[in-house]
Amino acid sequence: MLGVATYNLLTVAAGAVLGGVEATPKIWDIAAVWAIVQAAGGVWMPLESEPIFPLQVGQNYGSRPYPTLVVSRAELLPIFQPLVQFLGKF
């Protein structure tokens, strides 16, 4: 963890790390990064059952965290997932 959610997750998209996890990012931390990770071939996995995107008009997303796992390749999900799955159970 590097201290800033956006930077932490962008290091995955850039190929500097294999995976990253954020327990409490807010929507403004991840909205743009989500698209960048997808374009770089990474896999974004929400750690809760409610979908993140698309956002719903009229909803207040300001206080809601979005526990998130990001990996550089799909085959890494089974390795990282057991280590962070508990984060979706706030």
MODELLER restraints for C-alpha pairs under 7 A, 6 or more apart:
rsr = mdl.restraints
at = mdl.atoms
rsr.add(forms.Gaussian(group=physical.xy_distance, feature=features.Distance(at['CA:1:A'], at['CA:8:A']), mean=6.12, stdev=0.5))
rsr.add(forms.Gaussian(group=physical.xy_distance, feature=features.Distance(at['CA:2:A'], at['CA:8:A']), mean=5.57, stdev=0.5))
rsr.add(forms.Gaussian(group=physical.xy_distance, feature=features.Distance(at['CA:5:A'], at['CA:22:A']), mean=6.49, stdev=0.5))
rsr.add(forms.Gaussian(group=physical.xy_distance, feature=features.Distance(at['CA:5:A'], at['CA:25:A']), mean=6.29, stdev=0.5))
rsr.add(forms.Gaussian(group=physical.xy_distance, feature=features.Distance(at['CA:5:A'], at['CA:29:A']), mean=6.09, stdev=0.5))
rsr.add(forms.Gaussian(group=physical.xy_distance, feature=features.Distance(at['CA:6:A'], at['CA:29:A']), mean=5.48, stdev=0.5))
rsr.add(forms.Gaussian(group=physical.xy_distance, feature=features.Distance(at['CA:6:A'], at['CA:30:A']), mean=6.33, stdev=0.5))
rsr.add(forms.Gaussian(group=physical.xy_distance, feature=features.Distance(at['CA:6:A'], at['CA:33:A']), mean=6.44, stdev=0.5))
rsr.add(forms.Gaussian(group=physical.xy_distance, feature=features.Distance(at['CA:8:A'], at['CA:20:A']), mean=6.49, stdev=0.5))
rsr.add(forms.Gaussian(group=physical.xy_distance, feature=features.Distance(at['CA:9:A'], at['CA:20:A']), mean=5.84, stdev=0.5))
rsr.add(forms.Gaussian(group=physical.xy_distance, feature=features.Distance(at['CA:9:A'], at['CA:70:A']), mean=6.74, stdev=0.5))
rsr.add(forms.Gaussian(group=physical.xy_distance, feature=features.Distance(at['CA:10:A'], at['CA:33:A']), mean=6.57, stdev=0.5))
rsr.add(forms.Gaussian(group=physical.xy_distance, feature=features.Distance(at['CA:11:A'], at['CA:17:A']), mean=5.94, stdev=0.5))
rsr.add(forms.Gaussian(group=physical.xy_distance, feature=features.Distance(at['CA:12:A'], at['CA:18:A']), mean=5.96, stdev=0.5))
rsr.add(forms.Gaussian(group=physical.xy_distance, feature=features.Distance(at['CA:12:A'], at['CA:19:A']), mean=5.73, stdev=0.5))
rsr.add(forms.Gaussian(group=physical.xy_distance, feature=features.Distance(at['CA:12:A'], at['CA:20:A']), mean=6.58, stdev=0.5))
rsr.add(forms.Gaussian(group=physical.xy_distance, feature=features.Distance(at['CA:12:A'], at['CA:71:A']), mean=6.47, stdev=0.5))
rsr.add(forms.Gaussian(group=physical.xy_distance, feature=features.Distance(at['CA:12:A'], at['CA:72:A']), mean=5.70, stdev=0.5))
rsr.add(forms.Gaussian(group=physical.xy_distance, feature=features.Distance(at['CA:13:A'], at['CA:36:A']), mean=6.81, stdev=0.5))
rsr.add(forms.Gaussian(group=physical.xy_distance, feature=features.Distance(at['CA:13:A'], at['CA:37:A']), mean=4.90, stdev=0.5))
rsr.add(forms.Gaussian(group=physical.xy_distance, feature=features.Distance(at['CA:13:A'], at['CA:40:A']), mean=5.49, stdev=0.5))
rsr.add(forms.Gaussian(group=physical.xy_distance, feature=features.Distance(at['CA:13:A'], at['CA:42:A']), mean=6.21, stdev=0.5))
rsr.add(forms.Gaussian(group=physical.xy_distance, feature=features.Distance(at['CA:13:A'], at['CA:72:A']), mean=6.57, stdev=0.5))
rsr.add(forms.Gaussian(group=physical.xy_distance, feature=features.Distance(at['CA:15:A'], at['CA:72:A']), mean=6.89, stdev=0.5))
rsr.add(forms.Gaussian(group=physical.xy_distance, feature=features.Distance(at['CA:18:A'], at['CA:71:A']), mean=5.78, stdev=0.5))
rsr.add(forms.Gaussian(group=physical.xy_distance, feature=features.Distance(at['CA:18:A'], at['CA:72:A']), mean=5.30, stdev=0.5))
rsr.add(forms.Gaussian(group=physical.xy_distance, feature=features.Distance(at['CA:19:A'], at['CA:70:A']), mean=5.49, stdev=0.5))
rsr.add(forms.Gaussian(group=physical.xy_distance, feature=features.Distance(at['CA:19:A'], at['CA:71:A']), mean=4.10, stdev=0.5))
rsr.add(forms.Gaussian(group=physical.xy_distance, feature=features.Distance(at['CA:19:A'], at['CA:72:A']), mean=6.04, stdev=0.5))
rsr.add(forms.Gaussian(group=physical.xy_distance, feature=features.Distance(at['CA:20:A'], at['CA:69:A']), mean=5.92, stdev=0.5))
rsr.add(forms.Gaussian(group=physical.xy_distance, feature=features.Distance(at['CA:20:A'], at['CA:70:A']), mean=5.25, stdev=0.5))
rsr.add(forms.Gaussian(group=physical.xy_distance, feature=features.Distance(at['CA:20:A'], at['CA:71:A']), mean=6.44, stdev=0.5))
rsr.add(forms.Gaussian(group=physical.xy_distance, feature=features.Distance(at['CA:21:A'], at['CA:68:A']), mean=5.70, stdev=0.5))
rsr.add(forms.Gaussian(group=physical.xy_distance, feature=features.Distance(at['CA:21:A'], at['CA:69:A']), mean=4.53, stdev=0.5))
rsr.add(forms.Gaussian(group=physical.xy_distance, feature=features.Distance(at['CA:21:A'], at['CA:70:A']), mean=6.29, stdev=0.5))
rsr.add(forms.Gaussian(group=physical.xy_distance, feature=features.Distance(at['CA:22:A'], at['CA:67:A']), mean=5.73, stdev=0.5))
rsr.add(forms.Gaussian(group=physical.xy_distance, feature=features.Distance(at['CA:22:A'], at['CA:68:A']), mean=5.33, stdev=0.5))
rsr.add(forms.Gaussian(group=physical.xy_distance, feature=features.Distance(at['CA:22:A'], at['CA:69:A']), mean=6.66, stdev=0.5))
rsr.add(forms.Gaussian(group=physical.xy_distance, feature=features.Distance(at['CA:23:A'], at['CA:67:A']), mean=4.41, stdev=0.5))
rsr.add(forms.Gaussian(group=physical.xy_distance, feature=features.Distance(at['CA:23:A'], at['CA:68:A']), mean=6.44, stdev=0.5))
rsr.add(forms.Gaussian(group=physical.xy_distance, feature=features.Distance(at['CA:23:A'], at['CA:87:A']), mean=6.02, stdev=0.5))
rsr.add(forms.Gaussian(group=physical.xy_distance, feature=features.Distance(at['CA:24:A'], at['CA:65:A']), mean=4.66, stdev=0.5))
rsr.add(forms.Gaussian(group=physical.xy_distance, feature=features.Distance(at['CA:24:A'], at['CA:66:A']), mean=5.78, stdev=0.5))
rsr.add(forms.Gaussian(group=physical.xy_distance, feature=features.Distance(at['CA:24:A'], at['CA:67:A']), mean=5.46, stdev=0.5))
rsr.add(forms.Gaussian(group=physical.xy_distance, feature=features.Distance(at['CA:25:A'], at['CA:65:A']), mean=5.34, stdev=0.5))
rsr.add(forms.Gaussian(group=physical.xy_distance, feature=features.Distance(at['CA:25:A'], at['CA:66:A']), mean=5.50, stdev=0.5))
rsr.add(forms.Gaussian(group=physical.xy_distance, feature=features.Distance(at['CA:25:A'], at['CA:67:A']), mean=6.56, stdev=0.5))
rsr.add(forms.Gaussian(group=physical.xy_distance, feature=features.Distance(at['CA:26:A'], at['CA:62:A']), mean=6.94, stdev=0.5))
rsr.add(forms.Gaussian(group=physical.xy_distance, feature=features.Distance(at['CA:26:A'], at['CA:64:A']), mean=6.41, stdev=0.5))
rsr.add(forms.Gaussian(group=physical.xy_distance, feature=features.Distance(at['CA:26:A'], at['CA:65:A']), mean=5.07, stdev=0.5))
rsr.add(forms.Gaussian(group=physical.xy_distance, feature=features.Distance(at['CA:26:A'], at['CA:66:A']), mean=6.14, stdev=0.5))
rsr.add(forms.Gaussian(group=physical.xy_distance, feature=features.Distance(at['CA:27:A'], at['CA:61:A']), mean=6.62, stdev=0.5))
rsr.add(forms.Gaussian(group=physical.xy_distance, feature=features.Distance(at['CA:37:A'], at['CA:43:A']), mean=6.99, stdev=0.5))
rsr.add(forms.Gaussian(group=physical.xy_distance, feature=features.Distance(at['CA:41:A'], at['CA:72:A']), mean=6.86, stdev=0.5))
rsr.add(forms.Gaussian(group=physical.xy_distance, feature=features.Distance(at['CA:41:A'], at['CA:73:A']), mean=6.97, stdev=0.5))
rsr.add(forms.Gaussian(group=physical.xy_distance, feature=features.Distance(at['CA:42:A'], at['CA:70:A']), mean=6.95, stdev=0.5))
rsr.add(forms.Gaussian(group=physical.xy_distance, feature=features.Distance(at['CA:42:A'], at['CA:71:A']), mean=5.72, stdev=0.5))
rsr.add(forms.Gaussian(group=physical.xy_distance, feature=features.Distance(at['CA:42:A'], at['CA:72:A']), mean=4.31, stdev=0.5))
rsr.add(forms.Gaussian(group=physical.xy_distance, feature=features.Distance(at['CA:42:A'], at['CA:73:A']), mean=5.44, stdev=0.5))
rsr.add(forms.Gaussian(group=physical.xy_distance, feature=features.Distance(at['CA:43:A'], at['CA:70:A']), mean=5.64, stdev=0.5))
rsr.add(forms.Gaussian(group=physical.xy_distance, feature=features.Distance(at['CA:43:A'], at['CA:71:A']), mean=5.32, stdev=0.5))
rsr.add(forms.Gaussian(group=physical.xy_distance, feature=features.Distance(at['CA:43:A'], at['CA:72:A']), mean=6.24, stdev=0.5))
rsr.add(forms.Gaussian(group=physical.xy_distance, feature=features.Distance(at['CA:43:A'], at['CA:73:A']), mean=6.21, stdev=0.5))
rsr.add(forms.Gaussian(group=physical.xy_distance, feature=features.Distance(at['CA:43:A'], at['CA:74:A']), mean=5.99, stdev=0.5))
rsr.add(forms.Gaussian(group=physical.xy_distance, feature=features.Distance(at['CA:44:A'], at['CA:69:A']), mean=6.13, stdev=0.5))
rsr.add(forms.Gaussian(group=physical.xy_distance, feature=features.Distance(at['CA:44:A'], at['CA:70:A']), mean=4.63, stdev=0.5))
rsr.add(forms.Gaussian(group=physical.xy_distance, feature=features.Distance(at['CA:44:A'], at['CA:71:A']), mean=6.78, stdev=0.5))
rsr.add(forms.Gaussian(group=physical.xy_distance, feature=features.Distance(at['CA:45:A'], at['CA:68:A']), mean=5.90, stdev=0.5))
rsr.add(forms.Gaussian(group=physical.xy_distance, feature=features.Distance(at['CA:45:A'], at['CA:69:A']), mean=5.10, stdev=0.5))
rsr.add(forms.Gaussian(group=physical.xy_distance, feature=features.Distance(at['CA:45:A'], at['CA:70:A']), mean=6.05, stdev=0.5))
rsr.add(forms.Gaussian(group=physical.xy_distance, feature=features.Distance(at['CA:46:A'], at['CA:67:A']), mean=6.13, stdev=0.5))
rsr.add(forms.Gaussian(group=physical.xy_distance, feature=features.Distance(at['CA:46:A'], at['CA:68:A']), mean=4.63, stdev=0.5))
rsr.add(forms.Gaussian(group=physical.xy_distance, feature=features.Distance(at['CA:46:A'], at['CA:69:A']), mean=6.27, stdev=0.5))
rsr.add(forms.Gaussian(group=physical.xy_distance, feature=features.Distance(at['CA:47:A'], at['CA:67:A']), mean=5.21, stdev=0.5))
rsr.add(forms.Gaussian(group=physical.xy_distance, feature=features.Distance(at['CA:47:A'], at['CA:68:A']), mean=5.34, stdev=0.5))
rsr.add(forms.Gaussian(group=physical.xy_distance, feature=features.Distance(at['CA:47:A'], at['CA:69:A']), mean=6.76, stdev=0.5))
rsr.add(forms.Gaussian(group=physical.xy_distance, feature=features.Distance(at['CA:47:A'], at['CA:85:A']), mean=6.23, stdev=0.5))
rsr.add(forms.Gaussian(group=physical.xy_distance, feature=features.Distance(at['CA:47:A'], at['CA:87:A']), mean=6.51, stdev=0.5))
rsr.add(forms.Gaussian(group=physical.xy_distance, feature=features.Distance(at['CA:47:A'], at['CA:88:A']), mean=4.57, stdev=0.5))
rsr.add(forms.Gaussian(group=physical.xy_distance, feature=features.Distance(at['CA:48:A'], at['CA:67:A']), mean=6.81, stdev=0.5))
rsr.add(forms.Gaussian(group=physical.xy_distance, feature=features.Distance(at['CA:48:A'], at['CA:88:A']), mean=4.55, stdev=0.5))
rsr.add(forms.Gaussian(group=physical.xy_distance, feature=features.Distance(at['CA:67:A'], at['CA:87:A']), mean=6.27, stdev=0.5))
rsr.add(forms.Gaussian(group=physical.xy_distance, feature=features.Distance(at['CA:67:A'], at['CA:88:A']), mean=5.88, stdev=0.5))
rsr.add(forms.Gaussian(group=physical.xy_distance, feature=features.Distance(at['CA:71:A'], at['CA:77:A']), mean=6.69, stdev=0.5))
